[in-house]
Amino acid sequence: MPFVRISLRKGKSPDYLAALADNIQRALVETFDVPENDRFQAIHQHDERELIFDRSYLAGPRSDDFVYISITIGRPRTGEVKKALYRRLAELLAQSPGLRPEDVMIVITHPRQRSAARRLSQSRFQSLSQRPQGRVRQPRQSLCALLSLAEAARGKRLPLRSGL
């Protein structure tokens, strides 16, 4: 169950936001083997001073249309599968809503252990009073792939950073 957070500057139309969210989901379905109805997304629109990004880092230059996409995945994916997602996102987002690959950055996170939410869903029939008490450990980030889609669109070798 991927959870997608989409951050961009305020001012885009509802149609633009829908195209952005729909095409992110489409790319996940096509490349990450995510069921179509497994869709959990949050769109965060920010004022100019609230979304801060370097206009030339890695594969810039970036414009005011910059979009930051954070995807938390439930099970790990191979580097090849991630590259396929980057390429497909570059294609789909260029088509609609018309984003340049340089204006999109993706971070993929995979927790090392099952999250508390997943443990609760698997034991939903167990009484809360029977659950072990104690501190719930926070999921740790085991893989963070940070990349501008321009690199994927150009077919360059994709840098994957782990342990961030």
Phi and psi in degrees as a GROMACS rama.xvg file:
@    title "Ramachandran Plot"
@    xaxis  label "Phi"
@    yaxis  label "Psi"
@TYPE xy
-70.5653  143.713  PRO-2
-116.513  125.757  PHE-3
-113.296  127.216  VAL-4
-110.521  125.56  ARG-5
-115.275  121.028  ILE-6
-118.675  131.882  SER-7
-156.008  169.721  LEU-8
-73.1652  150.752  ARG-9
-64.0143  156.149  LYS-10
114.852  -2.68671  GLY-11
-83.8079  150.914  LYS-12
-73.9663  160.425  SER-13
-58.0877  -35.5885  PRO-14
-65.2317  -40.3363  ASP-15
-62.1302  -48.1589  TYR-16
-62.4956  -40.0126  LEU-17
-65.0692  -43.191  ALA-18
-62.9836  -41.0472  ALA-19
-61.5509  -52.9917  LEU-20
-64.817  -43.1795  ALA-21
-62.82  -41.0704  ASP-22
-75.338  -29.0024  ASN-23
-64.987  -45.8277  ILE-24
-61.9477  -42.6772  GLN-25
-59.7234  -43.6647  ARG-26
-64.1493  -38.8125  ALA-27
-64.8539  -41.6902  LEU-28
-63.5997  -44.5551  VAL-29
-74.4921  -30.9722  GLU-30
-114.456  -26.0427  THR-31
-105.709  6.04347  PHE-32
57.7797  44.4957  ASP-33
-97.3391  131.23  VAL-34
-60.8634  146.811  PRO-35
-56.7934  -38.6474  GLU-36
-87.188  3.54291  ASN-37
-88.4465  77.4993  ASP-38
-128.07  113.631  ARG-39
-135.255  109.4  PHE-40
-138.146  148.11  GLN-41
-131.989  127.792  ALA-42
-104.062  124.752  ILE-43
-114.986  118.503  HIS-44
-104.574  133.303  GLN-45
-121.91  151.433  HIS-46
-68.6394  165.259  ASP-47
-53.9838  -38.4795  GLU-48
-82.3209  -6.37886  ARG-49
-100.735  -14.7852  GLU-50
-118.48  101.972  LEU-51
-106.917  127.819  ILE-52
-150.819  150.708  PHE-53
-81.3258  129.451  ASP-54
-75.3379  -12.443  ARG-55
-126.015  0.617253  SER-56
-61.4191  137.472  TYR-57
53.5292  -103.132  LEU-58
-107.306  38.3837  ALA-59
-65.0914  -172.302  GLY-60
-83.919  147.254  PRO-61
-103.117  150.37  ARG-62
-109.454  -174.573  SER-63
-67.6724  -9.18012  ASP-64
-84.6509  6.04952  ASP-65
-50.9327  134.73  PHE-66
-128.377  130.723  VAL-67
-107.486  123.636  TYR-68
-118.235  119.924  ILE-69
-112.166  121.765  SER-70
-118.725  118.797  ILE-71
-99.5631  120.096  THR-72
-106.382  151.498  ILE-73
-85.3374  -28.5159  GLY-74
-133.56  148.097  ARG-75
-65.9613  152.336  PRO-76
-123.162  153.095  ARG-77
-72.6427  164.447  THR-78
-59.4113  -38.2705  GLY-79
-65.0464  -39.4972  GLU-80
-66.3979  -39.7272  VAL-81
-64.7012  -41.8048  LYS-82
-60.6774  -39.4621  LYS-83
-63.636  -39.2335  ALA-84
-62.5231  -46.3284  LEU-85
-58.9643  -46.0643  TYR-86
-62.1847  -45.3055  ARG-87
-66.4866  -39.8675  ARG-88
-61.8048  -41.8061  LEU-89
-58.2797  -44.1369  ALA-90
-65.5256  -51.3183  GLU-91
-67.4549  -41.9072  LEU-92
-73.2575  -24.9719  LEU-93
-70.4851  -38.4143  ALA-94
-66.8217  -48.651  GLN-95
-157.716  118.945  SER-96
-94.0371  12.9477  PRO-97
94.8455  33.3196  GLY-98
-82.5455  137.713  LEU-99
-74.9482  143.245  ARG-100
-56.5445  -32.0279  PRO-101
-66.0877  -18.6411  GLU-102
-96.4672  12.8458  ASP-103
-125.699  131.631  VAL-104
-129.187  137.971  MET-105
-123.65  138.102  ILE-106
-123.185  124.917  VAL-107
-108.923  128.153  ILE-108
-123.737  138.569  THR-109
-128.863  119.236  HIS-110
-69.0872  141.02  PRO-111
-69.0494  -38.1699  ARG-112
-114.299  163.425  GLN-113
-63.4784  139.62  ARG-114
-75.6813  164.078  SER-115
-60.8801  -37.3406  ALA-116
-62.515  -41.4582  ALA-117
-67.6853  -41.4802  ARG-118
-61.3326  -40.3201  ARG-119
-65.2975  -40.223  LEU-120
-67.8016  -33.0759  SER-121
-75.3059  -22.9656  GLN-122
-115.935  34.2071  SER-123
-62.2989  -21.7615  ARG-124
-90.087  -8.39936  PHE-125
-83.5263  135.823  GLN-126
-64.8811  141.491  SER-127
-62.0019  -29.3663  LEU-128
-70.0055  -21.2414  SER-129
-88.8295  -9.27978  GLN-130
-72.1256  145.017  ARG-131
-63.4559  141.368  PRO-132
-90.7845  160.76  GLN-133
132.755  -177.155  GLY-134
-72.6927  135.357  ARG-135
-90.16  120.983  VAL-136
-74.8657  139.277  ARG-137
-76.8045  142.233  GLN-138
-62.3851  140.86  PRO-139
-101.477  151.445  ARG-140
-83.808  121.604  GLN-141
-104.697  -21.5055  SER-142
-148.675  128.775  LEU-143
-129.807  112.018  CYS-144
-100.642  113.356  ALA-145
-112.086  123.765  LEU-146
-161.946  139.474  LEU-147
-83.624  139.128  SER-148
-65.8524  -15.1071  LEU-149
-60.1886  -38.0023  ALA-150
-63.3748  -41.8568  GLU-151
-68.2615  -41.0148  ALA-152
-64.3847  -32.4531  ALA-153
-84.1771  -4.71162  ARG-154
73.669  19.6562  GLY-155
-77.7977  164.772  LYS-156
-64.228  131.788  ARG-157
-92.1164  124.481  LEU-158
-78.3694  124.029  PRO-159
-110.038  127.002  LEU-160
-106.354  130.893  ARG-161
-115.655  154.914  SER-162
74.5113  20.6738  GLY-163
